[in-house]
Amino acid sequence: YNLQAINNLPSGSPQFVVLNINNAVELKASDNTIPAYTTGNLANNSLVCIVNNGDVLGRGGDGGSFVFNGSLLVAGGNPGEPGGLAMNLTTRTVLQNNGAIYGGGSGGGSVGFALGTPSIPIIGQIVIGFGMCGGGGSESGAGGVTNPGGINIGVFQNGTDATCCVGSVPGVGATANYPISIPISVATVNITPSAYGGDGGAFGQQGTQGYIDVDIEVCVSIPIIGQICIPITIPGGFLPFYGPQSGLPGNAIKRNGNTLSGINDGTYNSAQVKGVVGN
């Protein structure tokens, strides 16, 4: 909601504006780069008085995605997107807040790993991969998506989406913490991961980072001798690996140097304000 643009207010001379947000109204953005509310391009020394009885909700950031890039030895990930602003002020403002003003939570980070093993007797080389994506931030942030890029041994999972509106529940990062056995020719590859993508942040909160560690062994049944299991050492000290930190949450109110009366600068987590109020 752009106050100046939607109401076609002149930008060449100072304006005095009273904005009432009724209790049945939600101001939201479709993208985390757009504030749910902005004063817009009013002239300097304008004054806006806001009586908020509704919900002004910053958009949540999307969770980090993971795409296998073709390298056979890599650990990495992507941060979740930052949360969106609830209110972006561009002139002097007086606020009476009886409703909710919540900054968007940031998305959780993704994490992934791919390994091309040395040639193993009898079965040759195998390529193993994992991709755990982050959950979306409140509200309505999308979970990250993964692309295994042709790897068919391992686990690739998407994060979940955050729900919408003032009661939004943030999305959850993908997890894999169970043993996996995959038969290949005369051998069985046993994979035991401990991996999770970061969770999305609640309103005004930062999402978390992902983590991955993996144990791998290859077991071969040989006549007379029986079963032999060979642990696969992962070179390079890549694991365990913590993915990148998530982006920052969105401000509840970003003043941009303009004076604000009715609420002090600070970090809030109350029923009426969630997130940072300040410059």
Buried (B, 14 or more C-beta within 10 A) or exposed (E): BBBBEEEEBEEEEEBEBEBEBEEEBBBBBEEBEBBBBBBBBBBEEBBBBBBBBBBBBBBBBBBBBBBBEEEEEBBBBBBBBBBBBBBBBBBBBBBBBEBBBBBBBBBBBBBBBBBBBEEBEEBEEBBBBBBBBBBBBBBBBBBBBBEBBEBEBBBBBBBBBBBBEBEBBBBBBBBBEEEBEBEBEEBBBBBBBBBBBBBBBBBBBBBBBBBBBBBBEBBBEEEEEEEEEBEBEBEEEBBEBBBBBBBBBBBBBBBBEBEBEBBEEEBBEEEBBBBBBBE
